[in-house]
């Protein structure tokens, strides 16, 4: 994900870009379509990993570095891109975002070899970095104080893209050259640009970068929360790095890889709802302990099950693998010392950065041992969170909102 685009939610009192109900609905639809396509691009790249490994003779570590070109750029550029483009209207920003992402895919598809692949990944990552903060701004500016529900729809739309596009890519790869599949993905982006021209509002955002504030450095609890978020994301991205190869090792082909990814992401979308519900009833600490322990156990289980059993387990794994993030996200306001907007920006930049870098470490581990050891390392990362989250208990109790349990 991710879900990385909510920082602006904490700055109320801005005039809405859309005033009437139909305009609000169109703005929400524009944001959701953009989020679905861009998140589909992001996770659809996993289906290409085995193809690129064979095409360019890449090791696991090199493959993780290639993937990090997109993911790291997307995560690291979110705050700078949002500040640089804050004067653009929602329509202009989302169209620019999608054009850049589609252009990156086209560069990857053209016969420029491995260099073209790397350059294209960076360009596409820049495009998606624009989309995340500006898409959430559009929803918040449209709905103002009533934006919590629409933001939930916006975040869920990204999971729909993650479920649909990777499966479609994996179905196409056995029958169409991977360069043509990338071209089709870019064409989907052009279709989205045409839709955004009529859906997205033209008014410019009234926020300025100067309105952002930095969370108190004395909030040790926020640092712990951010560390847990980074480890949680590292677990998820590490396992996703190895999942296509795990499926291949169990006898599955490229279409089965697509099905496996779709099952995991569908479970992840459902997990955002169920884990938020658990967080309201069990509390943050107990819920994170349950989800991370279950994550570690289910990852271990997929190493020893048959292909059919693995496919059955993947939706359950997706629930806990992705659902923890909703509980952690809901805890940011409690630990931000009132500076929620900047806290969200730091939190998501940290977890996305971890998601880009951690698979490289897992890849190095696998290259110097085996794929099984790499998967075990991702499971161990999830288990490491269990004792770490216990340190949050006192900070949650002492925070200004400590009596309120985290929810989505």
Buried (B, 14 or more C-beta within 10 A) or exposed (E): BBBBBBBBBBBEEBEBBBEEEEBBBBBBBBBBBBBBBBBBBBBBBBBBBBBBBEEEEBEBBBBBBBBBBBBBBBBBBBBEBBBEBBEBBBBBBBBBBBBBBBBBBBBBBBEEEBEBBBBBBBBBBBBBBBBBBBBBBBBBBBBEEEBEEBBBBBBBBBBBBBBBBBBBBBBBBEEEEBBEBBBBBBEBBEEBBEBBEEBBBEBBBBBEEEEBBEBEEEBEBBBBBBBBBBBBBBBBBBBBBBBBBBBBEBEBEBBBBBBBBBBBBBBBBBBBBBBBBBBBEBBBBBBBBBBBBBBBBBBBBBBEBEBEEBBEBBBBBBBBBBBBBBBBBBBBBBBBBEBBBBBBBBBBBBBBBBBBBBBBBBBBBBBEEEBBEBBBBBBBBBBBBBEBBEBBBEBBEEBEBBEBBBBB
